[in-house]
Amino acid sequence: MGKLVVLFILILTVVAVRSEKARFDNYKVFTVNVESTDQLDVLREIEKSSSLGYDFWSGPTKVGRAVDIMVPPHKAAEFDEIMTAHQFTTTVKVTNVQELIDNEQPKFMPRNVDFGWDRYHTLQEIWDWMDEMVTNNSDVLSHIDAGLSYEGRPIRGVLLSYKAGNPAVFIESNTHAREWITSATATYVLNEFINSNDPEVRHIAEDYDWYIFPNVNPDGFHYSHETNRMWRKTRARIGLLCHGVDPNRNWGYQWQDGSSAGASNDICSETYAGPAPFSEPETRQLADYVSQHLPHIKVYLSYHSYSQLLLYPWSYTSNPAPNYDDLYQIGMATADRLKQSHDITYTVQSSFDLYISTGTSVDWAYGEAGIQVGYTYEMRDIGFYGFILPANQIIPNAIEVLQSMIALLDESERLGYFQE
């Protein structure tokens, strides 16, 4: 059989397998304690090699910070051997990932009901709801877009503006496809900005303009609904067998090619930085959109999950940001207000203190675009559900994030960040 025929059959086989919905039966998530630099180095080597088949739900960052790793059942013996050989202490956090997925959505979802926040919605459902919101509130709400994704889907958002002259807040959400709680929270926040009667919500809704992009990775998000719930990256074709770039390693500020810590140059890795800064249409066009609306935009927020963290620049270096003291102060006020809703505690720290990452959106917004108030929200939870947060936590999570943004803006205003 000729080589071309063999290659063609291989491609057809890969396409057929990937068209089926991935299942995660008996996949386990282990919490691995990191007690020495040798152990940290071992985990970093494992993370670098996508061929090993482990999915780091939280990566190896420093001694003393535990790591969450999803282990396929066929890798269980190998994983146990590695853990034993290097004297790791581990505990099972999730015994069966597929059970979490099966229970993520409510069991009964009636058809033809209004859009709500008791379940997670598909990309098309979110778009349809956005259309309805703009139609019903066209005096204050308008469509915006940041171009097309790799597969040709629009990167859609809305601009909410009650009056001219407001400072603006930019929200990017669902950068990583599997982090569904982020777009659910972004749509909830937008709905509250339109419909809430709470005086404090009305204040931030009407005295600030809001650029809200519920989903800046539409290809990956669609794929996570239709094919692989745990998909993280974009869907750009990279070689024969790999797809996707990590969009939060591809921004053109302190980007690096994956040859050192901060991103990966393994094209199959979950943190693959791409072949060049802004190589991906999703990141390049979003950056262009932000740049076109400066200096109107005063705050840049990036919604992610999970870990219950509020992170400020920098991501790429341990050097403090120029206004570090203010960022920490604003962050603490934000976390204090968030805790009041459901007693959920967020840790406030620089992104680098979590782990080094390069080519991130908030670093670009802060360091390149000059937006001096920038944060990454890592939303619920701390790992019991991880990326598969049950739908019954959407509203509590969204409420506390909305309440926290009241404090974030109030403290930023008090410190003079919205003065011309």
RODO-2510 file (C-alpha; in nm, 4 decimals, decimal comma):
residues 420
     n   res          X          Y          Z
     1     m     0,0000     0,0000     0,0000
     2     g     0,1420     0,3378    -0,0998
     3     k     0,2503     0,5930     0,1576
     4     l    -0,0089     0,8450     0,0394
     5     v    -0,2879     0,5900     0,0805
     6     v    -0,1695     0,5039     0,4303
     7     l    -0,1536     0,8737     0,5192
     8     f    -0,5031     0,9305     0,3801
     9     i    -0,6434     0,6402     0,5850
    10     l    -0,4704     0,7766     0,8956
    11     i    -0,6241     1,1192     0,8430
    12     l    -0,9707     0,9690     0,7919
    13     t    -0,9285     0,7643     1,1085
    14     v    -0,8256     1,0685     1,3111
    15     v    -1,1208     1,2722     1,1780
    16     a    -1,3656     0,9902     1,2535
    17     v    -1,2370     0,9487     1,6087
    18     r    -1,2447     1,3223     1,6767
    19     s    -1,5990     1,3574     1,5444
    20     e    -1,7253     1,1386     1,8281
    21     k    -1,7917     1,3037     2,1612
    22     a    -1,5020     1,2390     2,3956
    23     r    -1,5763     1,0588     2,7185
    24     f    -1,3769     1,0653     3,0400
    25     d    -1,4937     0,7481     3,2116
    26     n    -1,2670     0,6581     3,5036
    27     y    -1,0358     0,9510     3,4415
    28     k    -0,9174     1,0627     3,7831
    29     v    -0,7866     1,3943     3,9108
    30     f    -0,5086     1,3720     4,1656
    31     t    -0,3811     1,6463     4,3913
    32     v    -0,0031     1,6130     4,4025
    33     n     0,1904     1,7834     4,6788
    34     v     0,5170     1,9508     4,5753
    35     e     0,7668     1,9269     4,8597
    36     s     1,1029     1,9833     4,6893
    37     t     1,2627     2,1458     4,3862
    38     d     1,3382     1,7974     4,2482
    39     q     0,9694     1,7101     4,2586
    40     l     0,8824     2,0419     4,0983
    41     d     1,1254     1,9724     3,8147
    42     v     0,9766     1,6262     3,7575
    43     l     0,6263     1,7678     3,7253
    44     r     0,7439     2,0408     3,4909
    45     e     0,9058     1,7824     3,2651
    46     i     0,5846     1,5790     3,2611
    47     e     0,3796     1,8888     3,1802
    48     k     0,6095     1,9790     2,8892
    49     s     0,5568     1,6441     2,7191
    50     s     0,2066     1,6339     2,5710
    51     s     0,2721     1,2794     2,4459
    52     l     0,2460     1,1480     2,8022
    53     g    -0,1257     1,2241     2,8015
    54     y    -0,1647     1,3937     3,1396
    55     d    -0,3825     1,7046     3,1705
    56     f    -0,2604     1,9511     3,4322
    57     w    -0,5721     2,1210     3,5695
    58     s    -0,3368     2,3383     3,7739
    59     g     0,0264     2,3489     3,6787
    60     p     0,3497     2,3061     3,8764
    61     t     0,4472     2,6504     3,9974
    62     k     0,6484     2,6403     4,3178
    63     v     0,7456     2,4245     4,6100
    64     g     0,4580     2,4133     4,8573
    65     r     0,1821     2,4680     4,5994
    66     a    -0,0080     2,1512     4,5126
    67     v    -0,0874     2,0499     4,1539
    68     d    -0,4068     1,8957     4,0113
    69     i    -0,3497     1,6378     3,7349
    70     m    -0,6120     1,4485     3,5335
    71     v    -0,4927     1,0928     3,4684
    72     p    -0,6469     0,8669     3,2008
    73     p    -0,7239     0,5122     3,3203
    74     h    -0,4665     0,3566     3,0846
    75     k    -0,2004     0,5777     3,2472
    76     a    -0,2894     0,4869     3,6059
    77     a    -0,0077     0,2346     3,6571
    78     e     0,2520     0,4602     3,4957
    79     f     0,1376     0,7580     3,7032
    80     d     0,1561     0,5537     4,0230
    81     e     0,5062     0,4406     3,9322
    82     i     0,6242     0,7989     3,8740
    83     m     0,4667     0,9209     4,1976
    84     t     0,6241     0,6355     4,3972
    85     a     0,9683     0,6700     4,2392
    86     h     0,9870     1,0393     4,3304
    87     q     0,8148     1,0058     4,6685
    88     f     0,5192     1,2297     4,5902
    89     t     0,2259     1,2492     4,8280
    90     t    -0,1014     1,2332     4,6363
    91     t    -0,4733     1,2302     4,7061
    92     v    -0,7610     1,1575     4,4721
    93     k    -0,9693     1,4703     4,4180
    94     v    -1,2030     1,3418     4,1451
    95     t    -1,2673     0,9700     4,1103
    96     n    -1,4478     0,9829     3,7760
    97     v    -1,4385     1,2951     3,5590
    98     q    -1,7219     1,1702     3,3393
    99     e    -1,9557     1,1679     3,6402
   100     l    -1,8842     1,5390     3,6927
   101     i    -1,9615     1,6050     3,3267
   102     d    -2,2819     1,3991     3,3430
   103     n    -2,3981     1,5984     3,6454
   104     e    -2,2828     1,9431     3,5334
   105     q    -2,6117     2,0409     3,3723
   106     p    -2,9552     1,9997     3,5359
   107     k    -3,1119     1,6624     3,4638
   108     f    -3,4236     1,8094     3,3090
   109     m    -3,3932     2,1005     3,0673
   110     p    -3,7332     2,1893     2,9161
   111     r    -3,7374     2,3108     2,5592
   112     n    -3,8476     2,6537     2,4478
   113     v    -3,7791     2,8284     2,7770
   114     d    -3,6301     3,1730     2,8174
   115     f    -3,2553     3,2145     2,8421
   116     g    -3,1521     3,1828     3,2059
   117     w    -2,8641     3,0944     3,4346
   118     d    -2,9794     2,7583     3,5654
   119     r    -2,7764     2,5821     3,2940
   120     y    -2,4847     2,6371     3,0590
   121     h    -2,5666     2,7552     2,7094
   122     t    -2,4214     2,6802     2,3694
   123     l    -2,2490     2,9424     2,1604
   124     q    -2,5538     2,9865     1,9379
   125     e    -2,7858     3,0242     2,2370
   126     i    -2,5603     3,2960     2,3788
   127     w    -2,5548     3,4750     2,0438
   128     d    -2,9335     3,4550     2,0102
   129     w    -2,9755     3,5986     2,3594
   130     m    -2,7341     3,8818     2,2819
   131     d    -2,9366     3,9623     1,9691
   132     e    -3,2549     3,9771     2,1746
   133     m    -3,0926     4,1961     2,4389
   134     v    -2,9699     4,4451     2,1790
   135     t    -3,3080     4,4538     2,0068
   136     n    -3,4887     4,5200     2,3344
   137     n    -3,2353     4,7739     2,4656
   138     s    -3,1051     4,9415     2,1523
   139     d    -3,0970     5,2817     2,3199
   140     v    -2,8078     5,1736     2,5449
   141     l    -2,6818     4,8456     2,3996
   142     s    -2,5159     4,7806     2,0636
   143     h    -2,3383     4,4968     1,8841
   144     i    -1,9614     4,5041     1,8531
   145     d    -1,7247     4,2505     1,7039
   146     a    -1,3528     4,1818     1,6882
   147     g    -1,3349     4,0011     1,3564
   148     l    -1,3495     3,6312     1,2778
   149     s    -1,1996     3,3256     1,4461
   150     y    -0,9780     3,0699     1,2728
   151     e    -1,2859     2,8712     1,1656
   152     g    -1,4716     3,1834     1,0586
   153     r    -1,6964     3,2443     1,3586
   154     p    -1,7534     3,6050     1,4684
   155     i    -1,5913     3,7204     1,7905
   156     r    -1,9017     3,8937     1,9175
   157     g    -1,9536     4,1364     2,2021
   158     v    -2,1751     4,4222     2,3125
   159     l    -2,1158     4,7792     2,4199
   160     l    -2,3349     4,9075     2,7018
   161     s    -2,3357     5,2872     2,7303
   162     y    -2,5934     5,4935     2,9166
   163     k    -2,4265     5,8291     2,8597
   164     a    -2,1410     5,9950     2,6803
   165     g    -1,8138     6,0621     2,8577
   166     n    -1,8075     5,7516     3,0778
   167     p    -1,4804     5,5719     3,1460
   168     a    -1,4986     5,2158     3,0113
   169     v    -1,4395     4,8629     3,1393
   170     f    -1,3407     4,5820     2,9031
   171     i    -1,4362     4,2203     2,9853
   172     e    -1,2975     3,9257     2,7900
   173     s    -1,4409     3,5881     2,8802
   174     n    -1,4043     3,2194     2,7911
   175     t    -1,0538     3,2649     2,6529
   176     h    -1,0025     2,9020     2,7521
   177     a    -1,2815     2,6994     2,5994
   178     r    -1,3581     2,4626     2,8871
   179     e    -1,4061     2,7417     3,1430
   180     w    -1,7828     2,7650     3,0879
   181     i    -1,8540     2,9469     3,4135
   182     t    -1,6853     3,2564     3,2692
   183     s    -1,9238     3,3226     2,9793
   184     a    -2,2180     3,2322     3,2016
   185     t    -2,1000     3,4966     3,4485
   186     a    -2,0399     3,7568     3,1757
   187     t    -2,3951     3,7179     3,0417
   188     y    -2,5412     3,7297     3,3935
   189     v    -2,3519     4,0522     3,4653
   190     l    -2,4786     4,2083     3,1438
   191     n    -2,8357     4,1111     3,2264
   192     e    -2,8047     4,2699     3,5696
   193     f    -2,6646     4,5887     3,4175
   194     i    -2,9836     4,6139     3,2136
   195     n    -3,2442     4,4883     3,4595
   196     s    -3,1220     4,5239     3,8185
   197     n    -3,2794     4,7789     4,0514
   198     d    -2,9935     4,7629     4,3020
   199     p    -2,8603     5,1231     4,3388
   200     e    -2,4954     5,0133     4,3448
   201     v    -2,5386     4,7962     4,0349
   202     r    -2,7192     5,0822     3,8626
   203     h    -2,4295     5,3109     3,9521
   204     i    -2,1604     5,1028     3,7843
   205     a    -2,3887     5,0089     3,4935
   206     e    -2,4744     5,3697     3,4107
   207     d    -2,1603     5,5585     3,5143
   208     y    -1,9223     5,3340     3,3193
   209     d    -1,9308     5,2038     2,9649
   210     w    -1,8926     4,8270     2,9266
   211     y    -1,7297     4,6373     2,6436
   212     i    -1,8332     4,2772     2,7122
   213     f    -1,7158     3,9827     2,5006
   214     p    -1,8749     3,6693     2,6506
   215     n    -1,6689     3,4372     2,4333
   216     v    -1,3395     3,5354     2,2698
   217     n    -1,2582     3,1763     2,1683
   218     p    -1,5750     3,0746     1,9828
   219     d    -1,4204     2,7807     1,7949
   220     g    -1,2822     2,6210     2,1096
   221     f    -1,6000     2,6866     2,3060
   222     h    -1,8160     2,5284     2,0342
   223     y    -1,5822     2,2288     2,0265
   224     s    -1,5997     2,1914     2,4045
   225     h    -1,9792     2,1610     2,3776
   226     e    -1,9963     1,9386     2,0729
   227     t    -1,6900     1,7145     2,0928
   228     n    -1,4567     1,7434     2,3916
   229     r    -1,5751     1,8975     2,7172
   230     m    -1,2160     1,9414     2,8366
   231     w    -1,0881     2,1321     2,5317
   232     r    -0,8865     2,4420     2,6291
   233     k    -0,7226     2,6003     2,3235
   234     t    -0,8313     2,7518     1,9930
   235     r    -0,8939     2,5221     1,6945
   236     a    -0,6193     2,6337     1,4562
   237     r    -0,4711     2,3344     1,2752
   238     i    -0,1127     2,2799     1,3900
   239     g     0,0483     1,9949     1,1972
   240     l    -0,1294     1,6685     1,1180
   241     l    -0,2511     1,5541     1,4575
   242     c    -0,2627     1,8669     1,6754
   243     h    -0,5010     2,1591     1,6949
   244     g    -0,5007     2,4839     1,8792
   245     v    -0,2953     2,7533     2,0422
   246     d    -0,3336     2,8698     2,4001
   247     p    -0,4801     3,2170     2,3391
   248     n    -0,3536     3,3383     2,6737
   249     r     0,0074     3,2695     2,5722
   250     n    -0,0179     3,4275     2,2251
   251     w    -0,0523     3,8007     2,2988
   252     g     0,2290     4,0165     2,1661
   253     y     0,3714     4,1375     2,4946
   254     q     0,6603     3,9441     2,6483
   255     w     0,5668     3,6562     2,4198
   256     q     0,8139     3,3744     2,4051
   257     d     0,8403     3,0710     2,1839
   258     g     0,8080     2,8142     2,4604
   259     s     1,1813     2,7474     2,4896
   260     s     1,1704     2,8455     2,8564
   261     a     0,9145     2,8661     3,1368
   262     g     0,5933     3,0543     3,0732
   263     a     0,4569     2,8731     2,7683
   264     s     0,5275     2,5672     2,5571
   265     n     0,6751     2,5150     2,2117
   266     d     0,5223     2,1659     2,1943
   267     i     0,2507     2,2075     1,9321
   268     c     0,0250     1,9595     2,1133
   269     s     0,0707     2,1176     2,4565
   270     e    -0,2167     2,2873     2,6371
   271     t     0,0051     2,5960     2,6754
   272     y     0,1426     2,6075     2,3206
   273     a     0,2260     2,9736     2,2543
   274     g     0,1810     2,9572     1,8773
   275     p     0,4455     3,0097     1,6076
   276     a     0,4682     3,3849     1,6660
   277     p     0,3175     3,6609     1,8812
   278     f    -0,0366     3,7408     1,7671
   279     s    -0,0226     3,4546     1,5184
   280     e    -0,3855     3,3734     1,6005
   281     p    -0,6746     3,5809     1,4619
   282     e    -0,8572     3,5666     1,7949
   283     t    -0,5805     3,7424     1,9906
   284     r    -0,4606     3,9753     1,7152
   285     q    -0,8049     4,1130     1,6356
   286     l    -0,9091     4,1502     1,9992
   287     a    -0,5908     4,3491     2,0669
   288     d    -0,6632     4,5636     1,7602
   289     y    -1,0138     4,6308     1,8891
   290     v    -0,8887     4,7369     2,2317
   291     s    -0,6226     4,9575     2,0755
   292     q    -0,8853     5,1333     1,8643
   293     h    -1,0802     5,2265     2,1779
   294     l    -0,8024     5,3731     2,3866
   295     p    -0,7896     5,5785     2,6032
   296     h    -1,1620     5,5186     2,6592
   297     i    -1,0915     5,1821     2,8240
   298     k    -0,9630     5,2300     3,1792
   299     v    -1,0054     4,8783     3,3235
   300     y    -0,9285     4,5411     3,1634
   301     l    -1,0784     4,2250     3,3166
   302     s    -1,0116     3,8708     3,2015
   303     y    -1,2498     3,5990     3,3273
   304     h    -1,1015     3,2531     3,3878
   305     s    -1,1510     2,9518     3,6135
   306     y    -1,0664     2,7931     3,8516
   307     s    -0,8894     2,8586     4,1877
   308     q    -1,0680     3,1606     4,3441
   309     l    -0,7924     3,4095     4,2745
   310     l    -0,7725     3,7739     4,1772
   311     l    -0,4499     3,8272     3,9842
   312     y    -0,2829     4,1500     3,8753
   313     p     0,0277     4,2083     3,6535
   314     w     0,2825     4,0890     3,5975
   315     s     0,2570     3,7328     3,4686
   316     y     0,6031     3,7094     3,3111
   317     t     0,8279     3,8504     3,5855
   318     s     0,8537     3,8724     3,9615
   319     n     0,9363     4,2423     3,9358
   320     p     0,6512     4,4471     4,0837
   321     a     0,4244     4,6407     3,8507
   322     p     0,4788     5,0196     3,8707
   323     n     0,1507     5,0716     4,0594
   324     y     0,1744     4,7465     4,2517
   325     d     0,0578     4,9036     4,5794
   326     d    -0,2612     5,0341     4,4209
   327     l    -0,3321     4,7092     4,2384
   328     y    -0,2980     4,5141     4,5602
   329     q    -0,5161     4,7625     4,7490
   330     i    -0,7876     4,7551     4,4827
   331     g    -0,7646     4,3760     4,4721
   332     m    -0,8101     4,3412     4,8478
   333     a    -1,1145     4,5688     4,8445
   334     t    -1,2537     4,3625     4,5568
   335     a    -1,1978     4,0301     4,7335
   336     d    -1,3458     4,1619     5,0594
   337     r    -1,6643     4,2649     4,8792
   338     l    -1,6810     3,9341     4,6916
   339     k    -1,6631     3,7379     5,0166
   340     q    -1,9700     3,9145     5,1540
   341     s    -2,2097     3,7436     4,9118
   342     h    -2,1525     3,3735     4,9836
   343     d    -1,8447     3,3673     5,2080
   344     i    -1,6185     3,2648     4,9216
   345     t    -1,2561     3,3643     4,9743
   346     y    -1,0365     3,4841     4,6885
   347     t    -0,6602     3,5199     4,7213
   348     v    -0,5147     3,8429     4,5803
   349     q    -0,1675     3,8222     4,4267
   350     s     0,0350     3,8899     4,1145
   351     s    -0,0075     3,6413     3,8316
   352     f     0,3620     3,5555     3,8552
   353     d     0,3130     3,4512     4,2183
   354     l     0,0752     3,1866     4,0875
   355     y     0,3017     3,0776     3,8011
   356     i     0,5086     3,2347     3,5280
   357     s     0,3184     3,2825     3,2029
   358     t     0,4086     3,4838     2,8968
   359     g     0,2049     3,6430     2,6211
   360     t    -0,1027     3,7000     2,8398
   361     s    -0,3851     3,9417     2,7679
   362     v    -0,3754     4,1321     3,0967
   363     d     0,0013     4,1860     3,0728
   364     w    -0,0502     4,3198     2,7191
   365     a    -0,3364     4,5468     2,8301
   366     y    -0,1260     4,6803     3,1170
   367     g     0,2193     4,6920     2,9599
   368     e     0,1435     4,7678     2,5948
   369     a    -0,1992     4,9340     2,5877
   370     g    -0,1323     5,1339     2,9046
   371     i    -0,4496     5,0298     3,0893
   372     q    -0,3414     5,0724     3,4498
   373     v    -0,6114     4,8646     3,6181
   374     g    -0,6071     4,5056     3,4999
   375     y    -0,7065     4,1801     3,6690
   376     t    -0,7606     3,8157     3,5944
   377     y    -1,0475     3,6540     3,7814
   378     e    -0,9956     3,2823     3,8480
   379     m    -1,3491     3,1912     3,9492
   380     r    -1,4939     2,9048     4,1512
   381     d    -1,3992     2,6558     4,2794
   382     i    -1,0709     2,5425     4,4358
   383     g    -1,0669     2,2106     4,2532
   384     f    -1,3421     1,9805     4,3783
   385     y    -1,5235     2,0385     4,0481
   386     g    -1,2506     2,2355     3,8736
   387     f    -1,3511     2,3305     3,5216
   388     i    -1,6748     2,1315     3,5481
   389     l    -1,8537     2,3576     3,7963
   390     p    -2,2191     2,2480     3,8299
   391     a    -2,4750     2,4797     3,6761
   392     n    -2,6390     2,5385     4,0132
   393     q    -2,3318     2,7459     4,1054
   394     i    -2,3596     2,9831     3,8096
   395     i    -2,5821     3,2374     3,9840
   396     p    -2,3953     3,2406     4,3191
   397     n    -2,0643     3,2788     4,1362
   398     a    -2,1997     3,5533     3,9124
   399     i    -2,3527     3,7439     4,2024
   400     e    -2,0265     3,7556     4,3964
   401     v    -1,8271     3,8592     4,0878
   402     l    -2,0755     4,1368     4,0118
   403     q    -2,0629     4,2592     4,3702
   404     s    -1,6828     4,2496     4,3670
   405     m    -1,6682     4,4724     4,0598
   406     i    -1,8587     4,7407     4,2500
   407     a    -1,5729     4,7557     4,4988
   408     l    -1,3096     4,7282     4,2255
   409     l    -1,4434     5,0341     4,0458
   410     d    -1,5157     5,2325     4,3617
   411     e    -1,1617     5,1796     4,4916
   412     s    -1,0082     5,2545     4,1507
   413     e    -1,2081     5,5754     4,1322
   414     r    -1,1053     5,6741     4,4833
   415     l    -0,7413     5,6301     4,3837
   416     g    -0,7888     5,8568     4,0836
   417     y    -0,7716     5,6111     3,7941
   418     f    -1,0654     5,7594     3,6054
   419     q    -0,9525     6,1163     3,6022
   420     e    -0,8662     6,2632     3,2626
***
